[in-house]
Amino acid sequence: MVGYNMDGAARDRVMKLIQDKDRIESEIREQNLVLEANHVGMQDSLTDSEGFPRNDIDVYKVRHARHRIICLQNDHKNIMKQIEQGLGDVHAGFLGSTTSNGASTSQLTYTNGHSRDITISNGSDAHEHTFAVVGFVQEGSPADLSGLCENDNIIQFGSVTANNFSDITQVHNVVMHSVGQPIQVKVRRGTHILCMTVTPRPWGQPGLLGCQINRLAFT
């Protein structure tokens, strides 16, 4: 559901895009299960030491899954851009209904039950300090599918905020203790503040998130 007094056409376009995004993410997960069942990732060799196809895996299924994942990742990247553009259209049709600090707010509830709150900042939310920044995000990773992007400034990561942050290992500990469980994350991206969920899990590549999270140099 998109918040109050939103333009119906813009809202419907965004919700359709979100449904398509959820479908793509579901298929990516299905194809990753094929790789996991064969104990290979996207880069593992499919031939043995003599150059013959490996007989311990289903080479055809793995090749098909890899190709499909690459196509789906490209589709996912494109649809995420369309969603962000669509959010701009939704905000353009926003009539009144502001937060107490005067910033416009809307909420989108995804079909998988997760939600992302987008706040258009007018500078009055500067009190929400950031303490870390997202580095490289691997395509198709849990971080990528959650909507995290490189250079997002982290305001909250689970229980960790600027008020209690002392070391980046706090973030790593949250990840390690939350495998398979959604973590609430709030980031600043340009003039937007986004709230999303990311679920750490094995996904066929090293790490549980598939992204780097680095301490801000001035924190």
Sequence and secondary structure as in RCSB ss.txt:
>XXXX:A:sequence
MVGYNMDGAARDRVMKLIQDKDRIESEIREQNLVLEANHVGMQDSLTDSEGFPRNDIDVYKVRHARHRIICLQND
HKNIMKQIEQGLGDVHAGFLGSTTSNGASTSQLTYTNGHSRDITISNGSDAHEHTFAVVGFVQEGSPADLSGLCE
NDNIIQFGSVTANNFSDITQVHNVVMHSVGQPIQVKVRRGTHILCMTVTPRPWGQPGLLGCQINRLAFT
>XXXX:A:secstr
   TT  HHHHHHHHHHHHHHHHHHHHHHHHHHHHHHTT  SSS SB TTSSB SSS HHHHHHHHHHHHHHHHH
HHHHHHHHHHHHHHHHHT  S B TTS EEEEEE TTS EEEEEE  STTTTS   EEEEEE TTSHHHHHT  T
T EEEEETTEETTT   THHHHHHHHTTTTS EEEEEEETTEEEEEEE     SSSSSSSEEEEE TT 
